[in-house]
Structure formats: structure tokens, C-alpha cells
Amino acid sequence: MRIISGSLKGRTILAPGNLPVRPTTDFAKSGLFNILNNYFDFESISVLDLFCGIGSITLEFASRGSDDITCVDEHAGCLKFIKATAEKFSLKGINTIKADAFAFLKREEKKYDIIFADPPFESLDTDKLPDLVIEKKLLNENGWLIVEHQSKRKLESIIQPWQVRKYGNCTFSIYN
């Protein structure tokens, strides 16, 4: 995994091979952050990274100046890796929570500027994410929900995406 921009630009971060992750590709991450860069001031936003894995998205936001980031994942090893990496690079404001992402959303009350969700591609519950986030009113005004999924899959939710961006086998459905 490579950090695309910011204070850690160009750094390669190697996660242990025993973690159950599929990090967002550098190609897709670069495309996504090129879009986000036109809409958000990274230093003044709150970010929720669901199914955060090894923190590819979290670390990219932190490298770009975000210091209000909440990471949620069920795997303790992934969260341990994120904490260790944040400490190694003196990154502040990264809060890790070990939880099922859907259970977390159901009890969460804080609002975010960006909610990024990268559930396992085979998850059948991915379609529920947009409706749950909107129903719970977890986005600040002008906030975005970004759901990463396989390009061959179209999310079936009540709410339709504002934008859909494809990068090879990876697609971001963006809701606002």
C-alpha cells in the first residue's frame, strides 16, 4: 500500500500477510482522492472509515491533514496495525473501534463529513449501507457516503448514488 499525497506521500506501508484484507488499489484511491480534493478541505472534516482493514483510506486522509478519523473493523489485528502505523508516523486523531460495521452504524449518533465503506466484495449486506446511513442521519450537511464495491455489481438501495466512479474492478458509489 502506498500513500498518494500529503505528509506521508510516497511512503509504502507493508501490512502483515496474515490479515484478511483487500486494500483499495493505488489507482482507485488516487482517482477517489482527486475527486474529494475538489470538494473537501481535509484539515477540517470528520471521517468514518467502515471495514477499514489495514487503514489504506484512513492513512491517506491522515496524511492529507485530517485529524478526526474513526476507523471501524471487526479484526483486532487490523486495528492494531493501524494504531502502530499512526504511532510510527505521529499521526493524531485516529480513533479505532473494534465492532461490526452495521452494529456500529445502528448505535452511532455522531455526524460525519465523509463516511467511507469498503465491505468485503462478497457481502450481501452492502446494499443496506446507504439506506442505514441516511435513515440514521449520520452525514453532516453536504457530507458524502462512499461505498466501494465490485464494478460488476450495482448497489440496490432505496437511495440512488449521486455519482458512480469505476476504476477497473473497483467502483465507488457516492451518495450525498
Short mmCIF file of the C-alpha atoms (twelve columns), coordinates in Angstrom:
data_MODEL
# 
_entry.id   MODEL 
# 
loop_
_atom_site.group_PDB 
_atom_site.id 
_atom_site.type_symbol 
_atom_site.label_atom_id 
_atom_site.label_alt_id 
_atom_site.label_comp_id 
_atom_site.label_asym_id 
_atom_site.label_seq_id 
_atom_site.Cartn_x 
_atom_site.Cartn_y 
_atom_site.Cartn_z 
_atom_site.pdbx_PDB_model_num 
ATOM 1   C CA . MET A 1   0.000   0.000   0.000   1 
ATOM 2   C CA . ARG A 2   1.323   3.427   -0.939  1 
ATOM 3   C CA . ILE A 3   0.343   6.839   0.418   1 
ATOM 4   C CA . ILE A 4   -0.577  9.001   -2.579  1 
ATOM 5   C CA . SER A 5   -0.260  12.537  -1.177  1 
ATOM 6   C CA . GLY A 6   0.253   14.672  1.906   1 
ATOM 7   C CA . SER A 7   2.869   14.484  4.637   1 
ATOM 8   C CA . LEU A 8   3.480   10.766  4.022   1 
ATOM 9   C CA . LYS A 9   3.440   10.996  0.217   1 
ATOM 10  C CA . GLY A 10  5.245   8.116   -1.452  1 
ATOM 11  C CA . ARG A 11  5.598   6.013   1.685   1 
ATOM 12  C CA . THR A 12  4.946   2.329   1.204   1 
ATOM 13  C CA . ILE A 13  3.272   0.675   4.146   1 
ATOM 14  C CA . LEU A 14  3.505   -3.091  4.329   1 
ATOM 15  C CA . ALA A 15  0.891   -4.893  6.363   1 
ATOM 16  C CA . PRO A 16  1.411   -8.363  7.781   1 
ATOM 17  C CA . GLY A 17  0.323   -11.041 5.325   1 
ATOM 18  C CA . ASN A 18  -1.910  -12.774 7.875   1 
ATOM 19  C CA . LEU A 19  -4.586  -10.059 7.881   1 
ATOM 20  C CA . PRO A 20  -7.859  -10.689 5.991   1 
ATOM 21  C CA . VAL A 21  -7.805  -7.585  3.796   1 
ATOM 22  C CA . ARG A 22  -8.173  -6.378  0.219   1 
ATOM 23  C CA . PRO A 23  -6.769  -2.833  0.277   1 
ATOM 24  C CA . THR A 24  -8.128  -0.287  -2.178  1 
ATOM 25  C CA . THR A 25  -5.742  -0.170  -5.134  1 
ATOM 26  C CA . ASP A 26  -3.490  2.852   -5.524  1 
ATOM 27  C CA . PHE A 27  -5.146  3.517   -8.908  1 
ATOM 28  C CA . ALA A 28  -8.652  3.619   -7.417  1 
ATOM 29  C CA . LYS A 29  -7.540  5.511   -4.300  1 
ATOM 30  C CA . SER A 30  -5.798  8.144   -6.412  1 
ATOM 31  C CA . GLY A 31  -8.925  8.631   -8.531  1 
ATOM 32  C CA . LEU A 32  -11.151 8.914   -5.469  1 
ATOM 33  C CA . PHE A 33  -8.934  11.440  -3.706  1 
ATOM 34  C CA . ASN A 34  -8.671  13.533  -6.878  1 
ATOM 35  C CA . ILE A 35  -12.459 13.885  -6.689  1 
ATOM 36  C CA . LEU A 36  -12.544 14.511  -2.934  1 
ATOM 37  C CA . ASN A 37  -9.819  17.139  -3.213  1 
ATOM 38  C CA . ASN A 38  -12.207 19.317  -5.259  1 
ATOM 39  C CA . TYR A 39  -14.972 19.213  -2.643  1 
ATOM 40  C CA . PHE A 40  -13.387 18.962  0.814   1 
ATOM 41  C CA . ASP A 41  -10.772 20.675  2.972   1 
ATOM 42  C CA . PHE A 42  -9.204  17.587  4.525   1 
ATOM 43  C CA . GLU A 43  -7.948  19.501  7.557   1 
ATOM 44  C CA . SER A 44  -11.462 20.422  8.678   1 
ATOM 45  C CA . ILE A 45  -13.535 17.281  8.146   1 
ATOM 46  C CA . SER A 46  -14.628 14.290  10.195  1 
ATOM 47  C CA . VAL A 47  -14.198 10.885  8.574   1 
ATOM 48  C CA . LEU A 48  -15.680 7.477   9.348   1 
ATOM 49  C CA . ASP A 49  -13.856 4.549   7.723   1 
ATOM 50  C CA . LEU A 50  -16.014 1.410   7.909   1 
ATOM 51  C CA . PHE A 51  -14.485 -2.017  7.245   1 
ATOM 52  C CA . CYS A 52  -11.184 -0.137  7.495   1 
ATOM 53  C CA . GLY A 53  -8.897  -3.150  7.107   1 
ATOM 54  C CA . ILE A 54  -5.260  -2.034  7.289   1 
ATOM 55  C CA . GLY A 55  -6.256  1.619   7.051   1 
ATOM 56  C CA . SER A 56  -5.351  2.483   3.471   1 
ATOM 57  C CA . ILE A 57  -8.083  5.138   3.321   1 
ATOM 58  C CA . THR A 58  -7.612  6.262   6.931   1 
ATOM 59  C CA . LEU A 59  -3.884  6.791   6.466   1 
ATOM 60  C CA . GLU A 60  -4.460  8.692   3.203   1 
ATOM 61  C CA . PHE A 61  -6.858  11.080  4.966   1 
ATOM 62  C CA . ALA A 62  -4.441  11.481  7.890   1 
ATOM 63  C CA . SER A 63  -1.523  12.143  5.539   1 
ATOM 64  C CA . ARG A 64  -3.587  14.931  3.973   1 
ATOM 65  C CA . GLY A 65  -4.241  16.616  7.325   1 
ATOM 66  C CA . SER A 66  -7.455  15.033  8.627   1 
ATOM 67  C CA . ASP A 67  -7.317  14.615  12.386  1 
ATOM 68  C CA . ASP A 68  -10.856 13.466  13.193  1 
ATOM 69  C CA . ILE A 69  -10.957 9.923   11.826  1 
ATOM 70  C CA . THR A 70  -12.870 6.977   13.235  1 
ATOM 71  C CA . CYS A 71  -11.925 3.506   11.953  1 
ATOM 72  C CA . VAL A 72  -14.224 0.538   12.453  1 
ATOM 73  C CA . ASP A 73  -13.333 -3.093  11.798  1 
ATOM 74  C CA . GLU A 74  -14.064 -6.470  13.358  1 
ATOM 75  C CA . HIS A 75  -10.495 -7.715  13.111  1 
ATOM 76  C CA . ALA A 76  -8.325  -6.741  16.086  1 
ATOM 77  C CA . GLY A 77  -5.125  -7.330  14.094  1 
ATOM 78  C CA . CYS A 78  -6.126  -4.739  11.519  1 
ATOM 79  C CA . LEU A 79  -6.838  -2.151  14.193  1 
ATOM 80  C CA . LYS A 80  -3.567  -2.958  15.951  1 
ATOM 81  C CA . PHE A 81  -1.725  -2.376  12.656  1 
ATOM 82  C CA . ILE A 82  -3.453  0.999   12.135  1 
ATOM 83  C CA . LYS A 83  -2.618  2.120   15.684  1 
ATOM 84  C CA . ALA A 84  1.028   1.077   15.300  1 
ATOM 85  C CA . THR A 85  1.332   2.828   11.930  1 
ATOM 86  C CA . ALA A 86  -0.293  6.011   13.252  1 
ATOM 87  C CA . GLU A 87  2.103   5.993   16.196  1 
ATOM 88  C CA . LYS A 88  5.112   5.338   13.953  1 
ATOM 89  C CA . PHE A 89  4.284   8.395   11.826  1 
ATOM 90  C CA . SER A 90  2.977   10.559  14.720  1 
ATOM 91  C CA . LEU A 91  -0.493  10.817  13.201  1 
ATOM 92  C CA . LYS A 92  -3.078  12.283  15.561  1 
ATOM 93  C CA . GLY A 93  -6.838  11.973  15.738  1 
ATOM 94  C CA . ILE A 94  -7.256  8.376   14.569  1 
ATOM 95  C CA . ASN A 95  -9.745  6.535   16.765  1 
ATOM 96  C CA . THR A 96  -10.047 2.764   16.231  1 
ATOM 97  C CA . ILE A 97  -13.145 0.785   17.203  1 
ATOM 98  C CA . LYS A 98  -13.451 -2.994  17.114  1 
ATOM 99  C CA . ALA A 99  -17.023 -3.641  16.019  1 
ATOM 100 C CA . ASP A 100 -19.287 -4.990  13.338  1 
ATOM 101 C CA . ALA A 101 -19.801 -2.019  10.992  1 
ATOM 102 C CA . PHE A 102 -23.573 -2.455  10.766  1 
ATOM 103 C CA . ALA A 103 -23.982 -2.735  14.541  1 
ATOM 104 C CA . PHE A 104 -21.773 0.344   14.915  1 
ATOM 105 C CA . LEU A 105 -23.919 2.349   12.465  1 
ATOM 106 C CA . LYS A 106 -27.126 1.358   14.237  1 
ATOM 107 C CA . ARG A 107 -25.884 2.803   17.543  1 
ATOM 108 C CA . GLU A 108 -23.770 5.714   16.225  1 
ATOM 109 C CA . GLU A 109 -25.017 9.268   16.756  1 
ATOM 110 C CA . LYS A 110 -22.068 11.380  15.593  1 
ATOM 111 C CA . LYS A 111 -22.341 13.006  12.176  1 
ATOM 112 C CA . TYR A 112 -19.502 12.854  9.659   1 
ATOM 113 C CA . ASP A 113 -18.445 14.778  6.568   1 
ATOM 114 C CA . ILE A 114 -17.284 11.608  4.830   1 
ATOM 115 C CA . ILE A 115 -18.272 8.036   5.537   1 
ATOM 116 C CA . PHE A 116 -16.208 5.577   3.531   1 
ATOM 117 C CA . ALA A 117 -17.263 1.919   3.493   1 
ATOM 118 C CA . ASP A 118 -15.265 -0.884  1.914   1 
ATOM 119 C CA . PRO A 119 -17.138 -4.054  2.897   1 
ATOM 120 C CA . PRO A 120 -15.968 -7.449  1.665   1 
ATOM 121 C CA . PHE A 121 -16.891 -7.696  -2.016  1 
ATOM 122 C CA . GLU A 122 -18.899 -10.863 -1.333  1 
ATOM 123 C CA . SER A 123 -21.023 -9.226  1.392   1 
ATOM 124 C CA . LEU A 124 -24.746 -9.368  0.645   1 
ATOM 125 C CA . ASP A 125 -25.435 -6.590  3.167   1 
ATOM 126 C CA . THR A 126 -23.555 -3.890  1.237   1 
ATOM 127 C CA . ASP A 127 -26.807 -2.693  -0.350  1 
ATOM 128 C CA . LYS A 128 -28.137 -1.762  3.112   1 
ATOM 129 C CA . LEU A 129 -25.383 0.776   3.835   1 
ATOM 130 C CA . PRO A 130 -26.798 3.850   2.006   1 
ATOM 131 C CA . ASP A 131 -30.276 3.441   3.474   1 
ATOM 132 C CA . LEU A 132 -28.936 2.894   7.002   1 
ATOM 133 C CA . VAL A 133 -26.613 5.931   6.884   1 
ATOM 134 C CA . ILE A 134 -29.357 8.202   5.511   1 
ATOM 135 C CA . GLU A 135 -32.005 6.844   7.890   1 
ATOM 136 C CA . LYS A 136 -29.709 7.456   10.880  1 
ATOM 137 C CA . LYS A 137 -28.783 10.948  9.548   1 
ATOM 138 C CA . LEU A 138 -25.072 10.296  10.052  1 
ATOM 139 C CA . LEU A 139 -23.857 12.745  7.402   1 
ATOM 140 C CA . ASN A 140 -23.274 16.429  8.021   1 
ATOM 141 C CA . GLU A 141 -24.787 18.860  5.550   1 
ATOM 142 C CA . ASN A 142 -23.018 18.328  2.195   1 
ATOM 143 C CA . GLY A 143 -21.486 15.125  3.570   1 
ATOM 144 C CA . TRP A 144 -20.760 12.097  1.415   1 
ATOM 145 C CA . LEU A 145 -21.156 8.366   1.825   1 
ATOM 146 C CA . ILE A 146 -18.766 6.450   -0.429  1 
ATOM 147 C CA . VAL A 147 -19.294 2.706   -0.823  1 
ATOM 148 C CA . GLU A 148 -16.594 0.668   -2.554  1 
ATOM 149 C CA . HIS A 149 -17.791 -2.445  -4.375  1 
ATOM 150 C CA . GLN A 150 -17.027 -4.666  -7.341  1 
ATOM 151 C CA . SER A 151 -17.606 -2.977  -10.689 1 
ATOM 152 C CA . LYS A 152 -19.856 -5.786  -11.903 1 
ATOM 153 C CA . ARG A 153 -22.238 -5.099  -9.020  1 
ATOM 154 C CA . LYS A 154 -24.835 -2.318  -8.864  1 
ATOM 155 C CA . LEU A 155 -25.937 -1.436  -5.355  1 
ATOM 156 C CA . GLU A 156 -29.654 -1.917  -4.810  1 
ATOM 157 C CA . SER A 157 -30.849 0.585   -2.221  1 
ATOM 158 C CA . ILE A 158 -33.749 2.970   -1.953  1 
ATOM 159 C CA . ILE A 159 -31.384 5.925   -2.305  1 
ATOM 160 C CA . GLN A 160 -29.642 6.325   -5.643  1 
ATOM 161 C CA . PRO A 161 -25.988 7.350   -5.848  1 
ATOM 162 C CA . TRP A 162 -25.070 10.883  -6.855  1 
ATOM 163 C CA . GLN A 163 -22.036 9.612   -8.736  1 
ATOM 164 C CA . VAL A 164 -20.619 6.223   -9.666  1 
ATOM 165 C CA . ARG A 165 -16.900 6.073   -10.475 1 
ATOM 166 C CA . LYS A 166 -15.272 2.917   -11.848 1 
ATOM 167 C CA . TYR A 167 -11.587 2.069   -11.592 1 
ATOM 168 C CA . GLY A 168 -11.045 -1.393  -13.044 1 
ATOM 169 C CA . ASN A 169 -12.789 -3.965  -10.824 1 
ATOM 170 C CA . CYS A 170 -13.378 -1.332  -8.139  1 
ATOM 171 C CA . THR A 171 -16.327 1.066   -8.160  1 
ATOM 172 C CA . PHE A 172 -17.187 3.886   -5.771  1 
ATOM 173 C CA . SER A 173 -20.879 4.680   -5.398  1 
ATOM 174 C CA . ILE A 174 -21.094 8.175   -3.909  1 
ATOM 175 C CA . TYR A 175 -24.171 9.407   -2.035  1 
ATOM 176 C CA . ASN A 176 -24.747 12.935  -0.752  1 
# 
